[in-house]
C-alpha cells in the first residue's frame, strides 16, 4: 500500500506556498461521515494552517461520494473565482460491484471537472477494502488524507496563480 508506514499528516510548512488571500470550497460526502468529516476537518485545518482565512473556506455537503462530482461542478459554476475545490469522500468495498462503479465514476468525474473549470478540483476520495483502512487514513495510524488534500489544494492554487 502507498500509505503503509507513512503518516499522511506530516508536511513541512516552510517548503509550501502560502494560502493567504486564497479562497477554497470543501464539498464532503455525508455517507461514511464518521470518516469523511474527519477528512474534511483535516482539509480545513490544513488550509488554515497554511494561511487561508477561515471565512474564505466554503463548506458544503452532498449525500454520497457519487454526488461529489455534481456538487463540485455546481460550486465551480456559482463561484468561478475560487482558488480550488476539495472533493472529500469515502467508498468502502462491499459484496457487489457498486464499489467499482462509484469509484470509477467519481474519479472520471473529478478528472473531467479539472479540464472543465478554471480552478483545480482536488480528489480526496478514500477507496478502501474495509472500514479499518479508512479509519487509519482519516486520523488513525496513517494520519489524515484530508491534510494531504489541503496541502495539494494550496500547491495547486499557487500553480494556477503562476500561470494567470
N, C-alpha and C positions, 0 to 999 in steps of 0.2 A: 504494500500500500504506500501511496505517496506521502501520507501523513504519519506513517509508522515512526515512532520516536522523534517526532517533530512537533514543537509547540507552535500552533498557528497564531498565537497571540504575541509573539515576540517580533519587535521591529525596532530599528534604530532611527528615532525621530530626527536626529541630526543629519541623516542622509536623505531625508524626504523633503519634497516641496511643501510649502505652507498652504493650508486650506483657507487662510484668512481672505475674507471677501468673496468666497465661493458659496454657491447655493446648490443643495442636493435634495433629492427626494428618495425616500426609502419606501418601497412597496413590499409588504410582507404577507405571506400566506398565513391564514389562521389555522389551516389544517396542520396537525402536529405542533400546536402553538407552544407546548412546553419546550420545544426545541427551537422553533422559528423566532419566538420572542426573545430568546437568549441570543440568537444570531443577530437579530435586529438591534438589540441593545449593544452588542459588540460593535456593530457598524456605527451606530450613533455616538457611542463613547469615543471611538477612534477618530471620527470626523472632528469632534470637539477637541480632542487632544491634539489634533494636527492643525488647529486654528480656526475651524469653522464655527461661526456663532450659532448657538442652539436655535435661534429664531430663523435661521437660514436653512433649517432642515425640515422638510415637509414629510410627515409620516402618514402613510395610507395603508389600508388592509384590503385584501381580497380573500374569498373563501378558501381557495386551494392553490396549489402550485401551478396548475394549468392556466389559471386566471391571471397569473403574473404578467403574461405577455400582453393581454388586453389592458391590464392596469397600467403597466409601464408605457404602453402606447398612448393611452388617454392622458396620462400625466405629461408626457413629452409634447403632446399636441396643445394642451392647456398652458403649459409653462415652457415655451421654447427657449427661454434664456437660462434654463438650469445648466449647471456645470456637469451634472451627472445624475443618473438614477441607479439605485442599487435594488435589484430584484432578489428577495430573500424567500427561500422555501426549503422544504424537506420532503423527499419521497423515499419511503422505505419499502423494500421489496416485499411483496406478498406472495400468494399462491397462484396468481394469474399473470397474464401478460400486461395488465394495466400499468404496472411499473414502467415497462419498456416504452409504452405509448406516451405516458405522461413525461418521462424524462426526455425522450426524443422531441416531443412537441415543444416543450419549454426551451430546450437547447436550441432548436432550429428557430423558434420564435424570437428568442433574445438575439440570436445571430442576425436575423432579418432586421430587427429594430435598430441594431448598431449600424446597419447600412442605410436605414431609412431616416434616422433622426440626426440632428447636428451635435447631440451630446452623447457621451459614452453611456451605455447601459451595462452595468456590472452584473455578472452572473454569480449569484451566491445561492446555489441550489445544492443541498446535500442529496446525494443519491446513494444511499447506503443499503447494505444487505440486511441489517437488523437495527432495532431501536438503539441498542447499546452503542453501536458505531456512531449514530447520530448524536447521542448524548455526549460521547467522547469528543466530538468535533464542535460542540455548541457550548463550550465552557467546561468540559471534562478534561480527561488526561491529555488530550491533544490540543488543548486551548480552545479558541473560538474562531471558526472560519469567518465569522462576521467581521472580526478585526482585520483579517486579511483582505476582505472585500472593501472595507473602509479605506485601507491603505491604497488598494488598487484604484478606488474612485478618485482619491486626491492626486495620485500619479497621472491618471488619465485626464483629469481636468487640467492639470498643468500641461500635459502633452497637447491637449486641444488649444489651450491659450497660446502656446508657442507657434501654432500653425495659423492662428487667426490674424 
